[in-house]
């Protein structure tokens, strides 16, 4: 699954367009490397989103379609959140 699609599907970012813009502007890293929106997400990837409301998550599952809001936390684990 594409990075921008993953981030929006599991609710880390509200909209796919926002996730895409973040990656295009160099604000998203996987394993310490900047990645593009089309990066294919893998299990155990550590995704860091830089910025005012930075967040770091670990991928623990990859959904095959839409995810109900109540089930979103089954696909990632927060490692760091700035408030």
N, CA, C and O atoms as a GROMACS GRO file, in nm:
protein
  332
    1UNK      N    1   0.085  -0.117   0.000
    1UNK     CA    2   0.000   0.000   0.000
    1UNK      C    3   0.090   0.124   0.000
    1UNK      O    4   0.192   0.128   0.069
    2UNK      N    5   0.050   0.223  -0.078
    2UNK     CA    6   0.125   0.349  -0.084
    2UNK      C    7   0.127   0.419   0.052
    2UNK      O    8   0.033   0.407   0.130
    3UNK      N    9   0.235   0.491   0.078
    3UNK     CA   10   0.249   0.564   0.204
    3UNK      C   11   0.135   0.662   0.227
    3UNK      O   12   0.076   0.663   0.335
    4UNK      N   13   0.104   0.745   0.128
    4UNK     CA   14  -0.002   0.845   0.147
    4UNK      C   15  -0.137   0.779   0.172
    4UNK      O   16  -0.216   0.828   0.252
    5UNK      N   17  -0.164   0.669   0.103
    5UNK     CA   18  -0.289   0.597   0.122
    5UNK      C   19  -0.293   0.533   0.261
    5UNK      O   20  -0.396   0.538   0.328
    6UNK      N   21  -0.182   0.473   0.304
    6UNK     CA   22  -0.176   0.410   0.436
    6UNK      C   23  -0.203   0.512   0.547
    6UNK      O   24  -0.285   0.488   0.635
    7UNK      N   25  -0.132   0.625   0.541
    7UNK     CA   26  -0.146   0.726   0.647
    7UNK      C   27  -0.289   0.776   0.661
    7UNK      O   28  -0.337   0.799   0.772
    8UNK      N   29  -0.357   0.793   0.549
    8UNK     CA   30  -0.495   0.841   0.556
    8UNK      C   31  -0.593   0.729   0.592
    8UNK      O   32  -0.688   0.753   0.667
    9UNK      N   33  -0.571   0.609   0.542
    9UNK     CA   34  -0.662   0.496   0.569
    9UNK      C   35  -0.664   0.460   0.717
    9UNK      O   36  -0.770   0.432   0.772
   10UNK      N   37  -0.548   0.462   0.781
   10UNK     CA   38  -0.544   0.424   0.923
   10UNK      C   39  -0.562   0.544   1.017
   10UNK      O   40  -0.565   0.527   1.139
   11UNK      N   41  -0.575   0.665   0.960
   11UNK     CA   42  -0.609   0.781   1.041
   11UNK      C   43  -0.494   0.856   1.104
   11UNK      O   44  -0.517   0.940   1.191
   12UNK      N   45  -0.371   0.829   1.062
   12UNK     CA   46  -0.258   0.906   1.115
   12UNK      C   47  -0.266   1.049   1.062
   12UNK      O   48  -0.235   1.145   1.133
   13UNK      N   49  -0.309   1.062   0.936
   13UNK     CA   50  -0.331   1.192   0.871
   13UNK      C   51  -0.475   1.192   0.822
   13UNK      O   52  -0.524   1.090   0.774
   14UNK      N   53  -0.543   1.307   0.834
   14UNK     CA   54  -0.687   1.311   0.801
   14UNK      C   55  -0.720   1.287   0.654
   14UNK      O   56  -0.818   1.219   0.623
   15UNK      N   57  -0.638   1.341   0.564
   15UNK     CA   58  -0.669   1.327   0.421
   15UNK      C   59  -0.547   1.281   0.344
   15UNK      O   60  -0.433   1.314   0.378
   16UNK      N   61  -0.571   1.204   0.238
   16UNK     CA   62  -0.462   1.153   0.156
   16UNK      C   63  -0.384   1.267   0.090
   16UNK      O   64  -0.262   1.259   0.076
   17UNK      N   65  -0.452   1.372   0.050
   17UNK     CA   66  -0.383   1.484  -0.015
   17UNK      C   67  -0.285   1.549   0.081
   17UNK      O   68  -0.178   1.593   0.040
   18UNK      N   69  -0.321   1.556   0.208
   18UNK     CA   70  -0.231   1.613   0.309
   18UNK      C   71  -0.109   1.523   0.326
   18UNK      O   72   0.004   1.572   0.333
   19UNK      N   73  -0.131   1.392   0.333
   19UNK     CA   74  -0.020   1.297   0.346
   19UNK      C   75   0.072   1.307   0.225
   19UNK      O   76   0.195   1.302   0.239
   20UNK      N   77   0.014   1.321   0.108
   20UNK     CA   78   0.093   1.332  -0.015
   20UNK      C   79   0.179   1.459  -0.013
   20UNK      O   80   0.297   1.455  -0.047
   21UNK      N   81   0.121   1.572   0.028
   21UNK     CA   82   0.194   1.698   0.035
   21UNK      C   83   0.307   1.691   0.138
   21UNK      O   84   0.416   1.743   0.114
   22UNK      N   85   0.281   1.629   0.252
   22UNK     CA   86   0.384   1.615   0.355
   22UNK      C   87   0.505   1.538   0.299
   22UNK      O   88   0.619   1.579   0.319
   23UNK      N   89   0.479   1.429   0.230
   23UNK     CA   90   0.588   1.349   0.174
   23UNK      C   91   0.660   1.424   0.062
   23UNK      O   92   0.782   1.419   0.054
   24UNK      N   93   0.585   1.493  -0.022
   24UNK     CA   94   0.647   1.568  -0.131
   24UNK      C   95   0.736   1.682  -0.079
   24UNK      O   96   0.833   1.719  -0.144
   25UNK      N   97   0.702   1.734   0.037
   25UNK     CA   98   0.780   1.844   0.095
   25UNK      C   99   0.892   1.794   0.186
   25UNK      O  100   0.956   1.874   0.255
   26UNK      N  101   0.917   1.664   0.187
   26UNK     CA  102   1.027   1.608   0.264
   26UNK      C  103   1.004   1.597   0.413
   26UNK      O  104   1.100   1.589   0.490
   27UNK      N  105   0.879   1.596   0.456
   27UNK     CA  106   0.848   1.593   0.598
   27UNK      C  107   0.816   1.453   0.651
   27UNK      O  108   0.783   1.436   0.768
   28UNK      N  109   0.825   1.352   0.563
   28UNK     CA  110   0.796   1.214   0.605
   28UNK      C  111   0.920   1.129   0.584
   28UNK      O  112   0.980   1.128   0.476
   29UNK      N  113   0.958   1.057   0.689
   29UNK     CA  114   1.074   0.968   0.682
   29UNK      C  115   1.033   0.828   0.724
   29UNK      O  116   0.949   0.809   0.811
   30UNK      N  117   1.094   0.730   0.659
   30UNK     CA  118   1.077   0.590   0.698
   30UNK      C  119   1.216   0.536   0.725
   30UNK      O  120   1.301   0.533   0.636
   31UNK      N  121   1.239   0.493   0.847
   31UNK     CA  122   1.371   0.443   0.884
   31UNK      C  123   1.480   0.547   0.872
   31UNK      O  124   1.595   0.514   0.844
   32UNK      N  125   1.445   0.674   0.892
   32UNK     CA  126   1.542   0.782   0.887
   32UNK      C  127   1.570   0.837   0.747
   32UNK      O  128   1.652   0.927   0.732
   33UNK      N  129   1.503   0.785   0.646
   33UNK     CA  130   1.520   0.832   0.508
   33UNK      C  131   1.392   0.900   0.459
   33UNK      O  132   1.282   0.850   0.482
   34UNK      N  133   1.407   1.012   0.392
   34UNK     CA  134   1.292   1.078   0.332
   34UNK      C  135   1.235   0.989   0.222
   34UNK      O  136   1.309   0.928   0.146
   35UNK      N  137   1.103   0.983   0.217
   35UNK     CA  138   1.037   0.899   0.116
   35UNK      C  139   0.931   0.979   0.041
   35UNK      O  140   0.883   1.082   0.087
   36UNK      N  141   0.897   0.928  -0.076
   36UNK     CA  142   0.794   0.989  -0.160
   36UNK      C  143   0.659   0.929  -0.126
   36UNK      O  144   0.652   0.825  -0.059
   37UNK      N  145   0.550   0.993  -0.170
   37UNK     CA  146   0.415   0.943  -0.140
   37UNK      C  147   0.389   0.802  -0.191
   37UNK      O  148   0.307   0.730  -0.134
   38UNK      N  149   0.458   0.760  -0.298
   38UNK     CA  150   0.436   0.628  -0.356
   38UNK      C  151   0.514   0.517  -0.288
   38UNK      O  152   0.506   0.401  -0.330
   39UNK      N  153   0.591   0.548  -0.183
   39UNK     CA  154   0.667   0.446  -0.110
   39UNK      C  155   0.572   0.336  -0.066
   39UNK      O  156   0.464   0.363  -0.014
   40UNK      N  157   0.613   0.210  -0.086
   40UNK     CA  158   0.531   0.096  -0.045
   40UNK      C  159   0.558   0.062   0.101
   40UNK      O  160   0.670   0.024   0.137
   41UNK      N  161   0.457   0.077   0.184
   41UNK     CA  162   0.468   0.054   0.329
   41UNK      C  163   0.485  -0.095   0.357
   41UNK      O  164   0.418  -0.178   0.297
   42UNK      N  165   0.575  -0.126   0.450
   42UNK     CA  166   0.600  -0.264   0.492
   42UNK      C  167   0.575  -0.277   0.642
   42UNK      O  168   0.581  -0.178   0.716
   43UNK      N  169   0.548  -0.399   0.687
   43UNK     CA  170   0.533  -0.424   0.831
   43UNK      C  171   0.661  -0.383   0.902
   43UNK      O  172   0.771  -0.402   0.850
   44UNK      N  173   0.646  -0.329   1.021
   44UNK     CA  174   0.756  -0.285   1.108
   44UNK      C  175   0.827  -0.160   1.060
   44UNK      O  176   0.928  -0.121   1.119
   45UNK      N  177   0.779  -0.096   0.952
   45UNK     CA  178   0.835   0.034   0.913
   45UNK      C  179   0.809   0.134   1.024
   45UNK      O  180   0.702   0.131   1.086
   46UNK      N  181   0.904   0.221   1.050
   46UNK     CA  182   0.887   0.330   1.146
   46UNK      C  183   0.874   0.457   1.064
   46UNK      O  184   0.968   0.500   0.998
   47UNK      N  185   0.755   0.518   1.070
   47UNK     CA  186   0.724   0.636   0.991
   47UNK      C  187   0.725   0.758   1.082
   47UNK      O  188   0.653   0.762   1.182
   48UNK      N  189   0.807   0.856   1.048
   48UNK     CA  190   0.816   0.980   1.125
   48UNK      C  191   0.766   1.095   1.039
   48UNK      O  192   0.812   1.115   0.927
   49UNK      N  193   0.670   1.169   1.092
   49UNK     CA  194   0.619   1.288   1.025
   49UNK      C  195   0.668   1.408   1.103
   49UNK      O  196   0.637   1.425   1.221
   50UNK      N  197   0.745   1.491   1.036
   50UNK     CA  198   0.804   1.610   1.100
   50UNK      C  199   0.705   1.725   1.093
   50UNK      O  200   0.611   1.723   1.013
   51UNK      N  201   0.725   1.826   1.176
   51UNK     CA  202   0.642   1.944   1.172
   51UNK      C  203   0.594   1.983   1.310
   51UNK      O  204   0.639   1.929   1.411
   52UNK      N  205   0.503   2.078   1.312
   52UNK     CA  206   0.451   2.131   1.437
   52UNK      C  207   0.387   2.023   1.523
   52UNK      O  208   0.407   2.018   1.645
   53UNK      N  209   0.311   1.936   1.460
   53UNK     CA  210   0.244   1.826   1.531
   53UNK      C  211   0.307   1.695   1.487
   53UNK      O  212   0.237   1.606   1.436
   54UNK      N  213   0.437   1.682   1.506
   54UNK     CA  214   0.510   1.563   1.461
   54UNK      C  215   0.461   1.438   1.530
   54UNK      O  216   0.411   1.440   1.642
   55UNK      N  217   0.478   1.327   1.460
   55UNK     CA  218   0.435   1.198   1.512
   55UNK      C  219   0.526   1.090   1.454
   55UNK      O  220   0.572   1.101   1.340
   56UNK      N  221   0.550   0.987   1.533
   56UNK     CA  222   0.624   0.872   1.486
   56UNK      C  223   0.542   0.748   1.518
   56UNK      O  224   0.498   0.728   1.632
   57UNK      N  225   0.520   0.664   1.416
   57UNK     CA  226   0.441   0.543   1.434
   57UNK      C  227   0.514   0.423   1.376
   57UNK      O  228   0.598   0.437   1.286
   58UNK      N  229   0.481   0.306   1.428
   58UNK     CA  230   0.533   0.181   1.373
   58UNK      C  231   0.418   0.108   1.307
   58UNK      O  232   0.309   0.097   1.364
   59UNK      N  233   0.440   0.057   1.187
   59UNK     CA  234   0.338  -0.017   1.113
   59UNK      C  235   0.328  -0.157   1.172
   59UNK      O  236   0.426  -0.231   1.174
   60UNK      N  237   0.208  -0.194   1.220
   60UNK     CA  238   0.188  -0.329   1.275
   60UNK      C  239   0.089  -0.409   1.192
   60UNK      O  240   0.064  -0.527   1.219
   61UNK      N  241   0.032  -0.345   1.090
   61UNK     CA  242  -0.060  -0.414   1.000
   61UNK      C  243  -0.087  -0.327   0.880
   61UNK      O  244  -0.080  -0.204   0.887
   62UNK      N  245  -0.118  -0.392   0.768
   62UNK     CA  246  -0.148  -0.318   0.645
   62UNK      C  247  -0.289  -0.357   0.602
   62UNK      O  248  -0.314  -0.473   0.569
   63UNK      N  249  -0.380  -0.261   0.602
   63UNK     CA  250  -0.519  -0.292   0.566
   63UNK      C  251  -0.533  -0.323   0.417
   63UNK      O  252  -0.454  -0.276   0.335
   64UNK      N  253  -0.635  -0.401   0.384
   64UNK     CA  254  -0.659  -0.435   0.244
   64UNK      C  255  -0.768  -0.348   0.183
   64UNK      O  256  -0.798  -0.358   0.064
   65UNK      N  257  -0.828  -0.262   0.264
   65UNK     CA  258  -0.934  -0.173   0.216
   65UNK      C  259  -0.964  -0.068   0.321
   65UNK      O  260  -0.877  -0.033   0.400
   66UNK      N  261  -1.085  -0.019   0.321
   66UNK     CA  262  -1.126   0.080   0.420
   66UNK      C  263  -1.120   0.021   0.560
   66UNK      O  264  -1.138  -0.099   0.581
   67UNK      N  265  -1.094   0.109   0.657
   67UNK     CA  266  -1.083   0.066   0.796
   67UNK      C  267  -1.181   0.147   0.880
   67UNK      O  268  -1.175   0.270   0.879
   68UNK      N  269  -1.271   0.080   0.955
   68UNK     CA  270  -1.360   0.153   1.045
   68UNK      C  271  -1.278   0.228   1.150
   68UNK      O  272  -1.172   0.182   1.191
   69UNK      N  273  -1.328   0.344   1.193
   69UNK     CA  274  -1.255   0.426   1.289
   69UNK      C  275  -1.217   0.350   1.415
   69UNK      O  276  -1.109   0.371   1.469
   70UNK      N  277  -1.302   0.262   1.461
   70UNK     CA  278  -1.275   0.187   1.584
   70UNK      C  279  -1.161   0.087   1.568
   70UNK      O  280  -1.102   0.045   1.667
   71UNK      N  281  -1.129   0.048   1.445
   71UNK     CA  282  -1.026  -0.053   1.420
   71UNK      C  283  -0.892   0.005   1.375
   71UNK      O  284  -0.797  -0.070   1.353
   72UNK      N  285  -0.883   0.135   1.359
   72UNK     CA  286  -0.762   0.197   1.305
   72UNK      C  287  -0.638   0.171   1.388
   72UNK      O  288  -0.528   0.157   1.333
   73UNK      N  289  -0.653   0.166   1.520
   73UNK     CA  290  -0.536   0.148   1.606
   73UNK      C  291  -0.476   0.008   1.596
   73UNK      O  292  -0.370  -0.017   1.655
   74UNK      N  293  -0.538  -0.083   1.524
   74UNK     CA  294  -0.485  -0.218   1.505
   74UNK      C  295  -0.376  -0.221   1.398
   74UNK      O  296  -0.309  -0.323   1.381
   75UNK      N  297  -0.359  -0.111   1.325
   75UNK     CA  298  -0.266  -0.110   1.212
   75UNK      C  299  -0.138  -0.030   1.238
   75UNK      O  300  -0.044  -0.035   1.158
   76UNK      N  301  -0.133   0.044   1.349
   76UNK     CA  302  -0.012   0.118   1.382
   76UNK      C  303  -0.002   0.136   1.533
   76UNK      O  304  -0.100   0.126   1.607
   77UNK      N  305   0.123   0.165   1.576
   77UNK     CA  306   0.148   0.189   1.718
   77UNK      C  307   0.222   0.322   1.729
   77UNK      O  308   0.323   0.342   1.661
   78UNK      N  309   0.172   0.411   1.813
   78UNK     CA  310   0.240   0.540   1.835
   78UNK      C  311   0.371   0.516   1.910
   78UNK      O  312   0.374   0.448   2.013
   79UNK      N  313   0.479   0.573   1.859
   79UNK     CA  314   0.607   0.571   1.928
   79UNK      C  315   0.638   0.706   1.989
   79UNK      O  316   0.705   0.714   2.092
   80UNK      N  317   0.588   0.812   1.924
   80UNK     CA  318   0.612   0.950   1.972
   80UNK      C  319   0.504   1.041   1.915
   80UNK      O  320   0.466   1.030   1.798
   81UNK      N  321   0.454   1.130   1.999
   81UNK     CA  322   0.358   1.232   1.956
   81UNK      C  323   0.396   1.364   2.022
   81UNK      O  324   0.415   1.369   2.143
   82UNK      N  325   0.406   1.470   1.942
   82UNK     CA  326   0.425   1.602   2.003
   82UNK      C  327   0.290   1.670   2.010
   82UNK      O  328   0.210   1.662   1.917
   83UNK      N  329   0.265   1.736   2.121
   83UNK     CA  330   0.132   1.794   2.145
   83UNK      C  331   0.131   1.940   2.114
   83UNK      O  332   0.028   2.006   2.128
   0.00000   0.00000   0.00000
